[in-house]
Amino acid sequence: MSLIPSFFGGRPSNNFDPFSLEIWDPFKDFQLLSSSSPETSAFVNNRVDWKETPEAHVFKADLPGIKKEEVKVEVEDDRVLQIRGERNVEKEDKNDTWHRVERSSGRFMRRFRLPENAKMDQIKAAMENGVLTITIPKVEEAKKPDVKSIEISD
C-alpha cells in the first residue's frame, strides 16, 4: 500500500493508498484487552443492552445461532451478573470452498456489576429468536412516611 507502486521503482511503505484495490480492515490487528485469545474475541461483535425500568433491570443480548443450552447466566460475588457460553465452529467438508468467514466462534463472556436495588434472588432469563433476555426485579424503595403538620396552640 504505497503511494508509488513498487513496479515503478518506488519503495513499499505503510502509507495509505487511496487508489489501492486492497480493502482496508481497521480491526485486522486489533487485540481485545491486549489478548489474542479466541475466548474474548467471539463476543466482540455481539451487543448487550441494559435498561432500567421502574420495576426492573432488563438485559438483552444478541446471541444468534446459539442454543439456550450453550449459554450460562450466573451471579458471581453476590452482585456480578455473568453471561457466558460457546459458539462452535461449523464442521468443514473437504469438498467445500470457503469464500469468506466472518462469523465468530469460540467462548464468550460478559460481566456486569449490578446496583444495590437489584433483587438477586428473583433473576429470570429467557431466550427467544436468538435474543437472551435477563430480568432482575428491583427492590421497592421504602415509602417516605406521610408528614402531617400539627398546629401548636397557645
Protein Blocks (a to p, Z undefined) as FASTA:
>chain_A
ZZbdfklopacdfbdcfkbcbdcdfklmgcehhiabfklmmmmmpccdddddfkbccddd
ddehiafklpccddeehiaccdddddddddddfkbccfbdfbdcddddddddddfklcfk
lcccddeehiacddddddddddddddddddddZZ
